[in-house]
Structure formats: C-alpha cells, structure tokens
Amino acid sequence: MNSITTKYVAEIIGTFILVFFGCGTAMLTGNVVATSLAFGISIIVVGYSIGKVSGTHLNPAVSFAMFVDGKMKANQFIGYVVSQVIGAFLASGVLALLVKCGALGAKLDDLKDTNFGANSFRDMNFFGALLVEIILTFVFVLVIIAVTESKDEGTQKHAPIFIGIALTFVHLLGIPLTGTSVNPARSLAPAFFAIPNTDGSSIAQVWVFIVAPLIGAFLACLVNSIFIRKK
C-alpha cells in the first residue's frame, strides 16, 4: 500500500472513531459534557495512534485550511475529504445497525427514534446557525494551525491534547446551539441517517454545517497569516 493510500485509510479510520464515539455518546447520553469529551478525547486517541500517518485531519474544514495554506495539493485535498466522508458514513451506518439491535436503548428499536447526532438550527434561523458554526470552527482551526506550526518541540509533541481540548471547548457552547458541527463530514452522515426522524429537515439544513465550517477555516487561515505567523 503506497503512502497516499495509507493516509486515506488513516483518515477513514480516524473519522470513523470520531463520529462513532462522538455521535454515539450524544445518542446514548444526551449529555453536553459527556458528548464534548467524547469528541475531544477521540481526537487525542486518534492523534496518538494513527495521527502521524495522515496528520489527523478527520475533518474537511481542517483539510480545507491546509489546502488554502498551501500545505496540500488539490488532488490530495479531495482524497482526504472523500475519505473523511466515507469514515463518517461508516460510523453512522454502524450506529444505525446498533439502533436496530437495541444496543442504544430499549426504545430505540426503529431508525425513526433517533437523529444520530445530526446538527440543526434549533430555535435559531439559518443566519444564527451559520454565525455560530463560523465562530466555533474559526477558534478550533486557529488552534490547530497554531499548534501544528509551533516550533516548540513540546507543543508539537502534545498537539493532539491541545487540539482535543479545543474541540471539547467549542462543543461545550456549541451543542446547546447547533449540536456543534465544525466538521462537514461529521454533519453530512448523521443528517442522511436522520432523514426519517426529521421529515427531511436534517438534510435540508446540512448545507449550513458544510458551508460555515469552510468559512471559519478560511478566516482562521487569514488571521494566522496576517497576525500570527510572522511572530
């Protein structure tokens, strides 16, 4: 298996772990803190296990930031995104299977009984959800760029911890507002599987959770380039 294929496989596995444990915890507990920690710790676990293979993007917004920053070529960026989406769909598919098996609660014997951790506007309009997701992604990606570009050996060595904490941090505020996406792949797969339970609103709203993280990632690159990198 050549190096680029290995990277794609690592992104599939890593994104699977992120969505499976993050969305699975959300489905099982509905607890903000538990879900936030599940997403954050997933990043740490993947980062210290297979992170060196692909860089632990697990997120099209992160890959987009690397592409905008000139650290990835277009074909590699596309390959990463496809891999991440595959990993997310595999995770949601397994969660759907567990729902049918009754593993996520006795009442969850039908796919219509859960939203699979899909994001939504909640009580906001699309602009409010868009703004929230842009800000959350901006903060998250800015931390990733700062940590990965740091020349401090200790910071680089413990990058997964810092990034995991940042993801936990944005989830704590974001979950009550939109469920927290900051990751188009993480949003797309649950939205697809949640269609029966949401009368299609999950898939109708998912565009915000694709566009907003990309905007947030771009702004993070811009701010880093203008204000941080030279220092």
DRENDO-1510 file (C-alpha; in Angstrom, 1 decimal, always signed):
<recs>
REC; n; res; u; v; w
REC; 1; MET; +0.0; +0.0; +0.0 .
REC; 2; ASN; +1.6; +3.3; -1.1 .
REC; 3; SER; +1.9; +6.3; +1.3 .
REC; 4; ILE; -1.0; +8.3; -0.1 .
REC; 5; THR; -3.4; +5.3; +0.1 .
REC; 6; THR; -2.3; +4.7; +3.7 .
REC; 7; LYS; -3.1; +8.3; +4.5 .
REC; 8; TYR; -6.6; +8.0; +3.1 .
REC; 9; VAL; -7.2; +4.8; +5.0 .
REC; 10; ALA; -6.0; +6.5; +8.2 .
REC; 11; GLU; -8.5; +9.3; +7.6 .
REC; 12; ILE; -11.3; +6.8; +7.1 .
REC; 13; ILE; -10.4; +5.0; +10.4 .
REC; 14; GLY; -9.9; +8.3; +12.3 .
REC; 15; THR; -13.1; +9.9; +11.1 .
REC; 16; PHE; -15.0; +6.7; +11.9 .
REC; 17; ILE; -13.7; +6.8; +15.5 .
REC; 18; LEU; -14.6; +10.5; +15.9 .
REC; 19; VAL; -18.1; +10.1; +14.6 .
REC; 20; PHE; -18.8; +6.7; +16.2 .
REC; 21; PHE; -17.8; +7.8; +19.7 .
REC; 22; GLY; -18.8; +11.4; +19.5 .
REC; 23; CYS; -22.3; +10.9; +17.9 .
REC; 24; GLY; -22.7; +7.6; +19.7 .
REC; 25; THR; -22.2; +9.3; +23.1 .
REC; 26; ALA; -24.7; +12.1; +22.1 .
REC; 27; MET; -27.3; +9.4; +21.1 .
REC; 28; LEU; -26.7; +7.4; +24.3 .
REC; 29; THR; -26.5; +10.1; +26.9 .
REC; 30; GLY; -27.7; +13.4; +25.5 .
REC; 31; ASN; -25.3; +15.0; +27.9 .
REC; 32; VAL; -23.4; +18.1; +26.8 .
REC; 33; VAL; -20.2; +17.5; +28.9 .
REC; 34; ALA; -20.1; +13.7; +28.1 .
REC; 35; THR; -20.5; +14.4; +24.3 .
REC; 36; SER; -18.0; +17.2; +24.3 .
REC; 37; LEU; -15.4; +15.0; +26.0 .
REC; 38; ALA; -16.2; +12.1; +23.6 .
REC; 39; PHE; -15.4; +14.2; +20.6 .
REC; 40; GLY; -12.3; +15.8; +22.2 .
REC; 41; ILE; -10.9; +12.6; +23.5 .
REC; 42; SER; -11.4; +10.9; +20.1 .
REC; 43; ILE; -9.1; +13.4; +18.6 .
REC; 44; ILE; -6.4; +12.7; +21.3 .
REC; 45; VAL; -6.8; +8.9; +20.8 .
REC; 46; VAL; -6.5; +9.1; +17.1 .
REC; 47; GLY; -3.8; +11.6; +17.2 .
REC; 48; TYR; -1.5; +9.5; +19.3 .
REC; 49; SER; -2.3; +6.2; +17.5 .
REC; 50; ILE; -2.5; +6.8; +13.7 .
REC; 51; GLY; -2.1; +10.6; +13.7 .
REC; 52; LYS; +1.4; +10.5; +12.2 .
REC; 53; VAL; +0.2; +8.7; +9.2 .
REC; 54; SER; -2.2; +11.4; +7.8 .
REC; 55; GLY; -1.9; +14.3; +10.2 .
REC; 56; THR; -5.2; +13.6; +11.9 .
REC; 57; HIS; -7.4; +15.9; +9.9 .
REC; 58; LEU; -10.6; +13.9; +10.2 .
REC; 59; ASN; -12.5; +17.0; +9.0 .
REC; 60; PRO; -12.9; +18.6; +5.6 .
REC; 61; ALA; -12.7; +22.0; +7.2 .
REC; 62; VAL; -9.2; +21.2; +8.6 .
REC; 63; SER; -8.1; +19.8; +5.2 .
REC; 64; PHE; -9.5; +22.9; +3.5 .
REC; 65; ALA; -7.4; +25.1; +5.8 .
REC; 66; MET; -4.3; +23.1; +4.9 .
REC; 67; PHE; -5.2; +23.4; +1.2 .
REC; 68; VAL; -5.7; +27.2; +1.5 .
REC; 69; ASP; -2.4; +27.4; +3.4 .
REC; 70; GLY; -0.6; +25.7; +0.6 .
REC; 71; LYS; +0.2; +22.6; +2.6 .
REC; 72; MET; -1.9; +20.2; +0.5 .
REC; 73; LYS; -2.4; +19.9; -3.3 .
REC; 74; ALA; -5.9; +19.8; -4.8 .
REC; 75; ASN; -5.9; +16.1; -5.5 .
REC; 76; GLN; -4.8; +15.2; -2.0 .
REC; 77; PHE; -7.4; +17.6; -0.5 .
REC; 78; ILE; -10.1; +15.9; -2.5 .
REC; 79; GLY; -8.8; +12.4; -1.4 .
REC; 80; TYR; -8.8; +13.5; +2.2 .
REC; 81; VAL; -12.4; +14.8; +2.0 .
REC; 82; VAL; -13.7; +11.7; +0.3 .
REC; 83; SER; -12.0; +9.5; +2.9 .
REC; 84; GLN; -13.5; +11.6; +5.8 .
REC; 85; VAL; -17.0; +11.3; +4.4 .
REC; 86; ILE; -16.6; +7.6; +3.9 .
REC; 87; GLY; -15.4; +7.2; +7.5 .
REC; 88; ALA; -18.4; +9.3; +8.8 .
REC; 89; PHE; -20.9; +7.3; +6.8 .
REC; 90; LEU; -19.4; +4.0; +8.0 .
REC; 91; ALA; -19.7; +5.2; +11.6 .
REC; 92; SER; -23.3; +6.4; +11.2 .
REC; 93; GLY; -24.1; +3.1; +9.5 .
REC; 94; VAL; -22.8; +1.1; +12.4 .
REC; 95; LEU; -24.7; +3.3; +14.9 .
REC; 96; ALA; -27.8; +2.6; +12.8 .
REC; 97; LEU; -27.2; -1.1; +13.0 .
REC; 98; LEU; -26.7; -0.8; +16.8 .
REC; 99; VAL; -30.0; +1.0; +17.0 .
REC; 100; LYS; -31.7; -1.8; +15.2 .
REC; 101; CYS; -30.1; -4.3; +17.5 .
REC; 102; GLY; -31.4; -2.4; +20.5 .
REC; 103; ALA; -27.9; -1.6; +21.8 .
REC; 104; LEU; -28.5; +2.1; +22.3 .
REC; 105; GLY; -31.6; +1.7; +24.4 .
REC; 106; ALA; -34.7; -0.5; +24.5 .
REC; 107; LYS; -36.9; +2.2; +22.9 .
REC; 108; LEU; -34.5; +2.8; +20.0 .
REC; 109; ASP; -35.8; -0.2; +18.0 .
REC; 110; ASP; -36.6; +1.9; +15.0 .
REC; 111; LEU; -34.4; +4.3; +12.9 .
REC; 112; LYS; -37.1; +7.0; +13.4 .
REC; 113; ASP; -36.4; +7.1; +17.1 .
REC; 114; THR; -33.1; +8.9; +16.9 .
REC; 115; ASN; -31.4; +11.7; +15.0 .
REC; 116; PHE; -28.0; +10.1; +15.0 .
REC; 117; GLY; -26.4; +13.3; +16.5 .
REC; 118; ALA; -27.5; +15.4; +13.5 .
REC; 119; ASN; -27.0; +19.1; +13.7 .
REC; 120; SER; -29.9; +21.5; +13.5 .
REC; 121; PHE; -30.8; +25.2; +13.7 .
REC; 122; ARG; -32.7; +24.5; +16.9 .
REC; 123; ASP; -34.5; +27.8; +17.8 .
REC; 124; MET; -32.3; +29.9; +15.5 .
REC; 125; ASN; -32.7; +30.9; +11.9 .
REC; 126; PHE; -30.1; +29.9; +9.3 .
REC; 127; PHE; -28.1; +33.0; +9.8 .
REC; 128; GLY; -27.7; +32.4; +13.6 .
REC; 129; ALA; -26.6; +28.8; +13.0 .
REC; 130; LEU; -24.3; +29.9; +10.3 .
REC; 131; LEU; -22.7; +32.6; +12.5 .
REC; 132; VAL; -22.3; +30.1; +15.4 .
REC; 133; GLU; -20.6; +27.5; +13.3 .
REC; 134; ILE; -18.3; +30.0; +11.7 .
REC; 135; ILE; -17.1; +31.2; +15.1 .
REC; 136; LEU; -16.7; +27.7; +16.5 .
REC; 137; THR; -14.8; +26.5; +13.5 .
REC; 138; PHE; -12.6; +29.6; +13.4 .
REC; 139; VAL; -11.5; +29.0; +17.0 .
REC; 140; PHE; -10.9; +25.3; +16.5 .
REC; 141; VAL; -9.0; +25.6; +13.3 .
REC; 142; LEU; -6.9; +28.5; +14.6 .
REC; 143; VAL; -5.7; +26.4; +17.4 .
REC; 144; ILE; -4.9; +23.6; +15.0 .
REC; 145; ILE; -2.8; +25.9; +12.8 .
REC; 146; ALA; -1.0; +27.5; +15.8 .
REC; 147; VAL; -0.2; +24.1; +17.3 .
REC; 148; THR; +1.0; +22.4; +14.2 .
REC; 149; GLU; +3.1; +25.4; +13.1 .
REC; 150; SER; +4.7; +25.9; +16.5 .
REC; 151; LYS; +8.5; +25.5; +16.6 .
REC; 152; ASP; +8.3; +24.4; +20.3 .
REC; 153; GLU; +9.0; +20.7; +20.5 .
REC; 154; GLY; +6.8; +20.1; +23.4 .
REC; 155; THR; +3.8; +21.8; +21.8 .
REC; 156; GLN; +4.2; +19.7; +18.6 .
REC; 157; LYS; +4.6; +16.5; +20.7 .
REC; 158; HIS; +1.4; +17.1; +22.6 .
REC; 159; ALA; -0.5; +18.6; +19.7 .
REC; 160; PRO; -3.4; +16.0; +19.9 .
REC; 161; ILE; -4.0; +17.1; +23.5 .
REC; 162; PHE; -4.3; +20.8; +22.7 .
REC; 163; ILE; -6.5; +20.1; +19.6 .
REC; 164; GLY; -8.7; +17.7; +21.6 .
REC; 165; ILE; -9.1; +20.3; +24.3 .
REC; 166; ALA; -10.0; +22.9; +21.7 .
REC; 167; LEU; -12.7; +20.6; +20.2 .
REC; 168; THR; -14.1; +19.9; +23.7 .
REC; 169; PHE; -14.1; +23.6; +24.3 .
REC; 170; VAL; -16.2; +24.6; +21.3 .
REC; 171; HIS; -18.6; +21.7; +21.8 .
REC; 172; LEU; -19.5; +22.9; +25.3 .
REC; 173; LEU; -21.0; +26.1; +23.9 .
REC; 174; GLY; -22.0; +24.8; +20.5 .
REC; 175; ILE; -24.0; +21.7; +21.5 .
REC; 176; PRO; -27.0; +23.6; +23.0 .
REC; 177; LEU; -27.0; +25.9; +20.0 .
REC; 178; THR; -26.5; +23.8; +16.9 .
REC; 179; GLY; -25.2; +20.5; +18.2 .
REC; 180; THR; -21.8; +21.6; +17.1 .
REC; 181; SER; -20.6; +20.7; +13.7 .
REC; 182; VAL; -17.2; +22.4; +12.8 .
REC; 183; ASN; -16.9; +19.4; +10.6 .
REC; 184; PRO; -18.9; +18.9; +7.3 .
REC; 185; ALA; -18.3; +15.1; +7.2 .
REC; 186; ARG; -19.4; +14.7; +10.8 .
REC; 187; SER; -22.6; +16.6; +9.9 .
REC; 188; LEU; -23.4; +15.1; +6.5 .
REC; 189; ALA; -23.6; +11.4; +7.5 .
REC; 190; PRO; -25.8; +11.8; +10.6 .
REC; 191; ALA; -28.1; +14.2; +8.6 .
REC; 192; PHE; -28.6; +11.5; +6.0 .
REC; 193; PHE; -29.4; +8.8; +8.5 .
REC; 194; ALA; -31.7; +11.2; +10.4 .
REC; 195; ILE; -34.0; +12.0; +7.5 .
REC; 196; PRO; -36.8; +9.6; +8.6 .
REC; 197; ASN; -36.9; +11.2; +12.1 .
REC; 198; THR; -36.7; +14.8; +11.0 .
REC; 199; ASP; -39.0; +14.8; +8.0 .
REC; 200; GLY; -36.0; +15.7; +5.9 .
REC; 201; SER; -35.1; +18.9; +7.8 .
REC; 202; SER; -31.7; +17.4; +8.8 .
REC; 203; ILE; -30.6; +17.1; +5.1 .
REC; 204; ALA; -32.3; +20.4; +4.2 .
REC; 205; GLN; -30.3; +22.3; +6.9 .
REC; 206; VAL; -27.0; +20.4; +6.4 .
REC; 207; TRP; -25.7; +23.0; +3.9 .
REC; 208; VAL; -25.1; +25.4; +6.8 .
REC; 209; PHE; -22.9; +22.8; +8.5 .
REC; 210; ILE; -20.9; +22.4; +5.4 .
REC; 211; VAL; -20.5; +26.0; +4.3 .
REC; 212; ALA; -20.0; +27.5; +7.8 .
REC; 213; PRO; -17.0; +25.3; +8.8 .
REC; 214; LEU; -15.3; +26.1; +5.5 .
REC; 215; ILE; -15.7; +29.8; +6.0 .
REC; 216; GLY; -14.5; +29.5; +9.6 .
REC; 217; ALA; -11.4; +27.6; +8.4 .
REC; 218; PHE; -10.7; +30.2; +5.8 .
REC; 219; LEU; -10.9; +33.0; +8.3 .
REC; 220; ALA; -8.6; +31.1; +10.7 .
REC; 221; CYS; -6.0; +30.8; +7.9 .
REC; 222; LEU; -6.4; +34.5; +7.1 .
REC; 223; VAL; -5.9; +35.7; +10.7 .
REC; 224; ASN; -3.0; +33.3; +11.2 .
REC; 225; SER; -1.3; +34.6; +8.0 .
REC; 226; ILE; -1.8; +38.3; +8.8 .
REC; 227; PHE; -1.4; +38.5; +12.6 .
REC; 228; ILE; +0.3; +35.3; +14.0 .
REC; 229; ARG; +2.6; +33.5; +11.6 .
REC; 230; LYS; +5.2; +36.3; +11.3 .
REC; 231; LYS; +5.5; +36.4; +15.1 .
</recs>
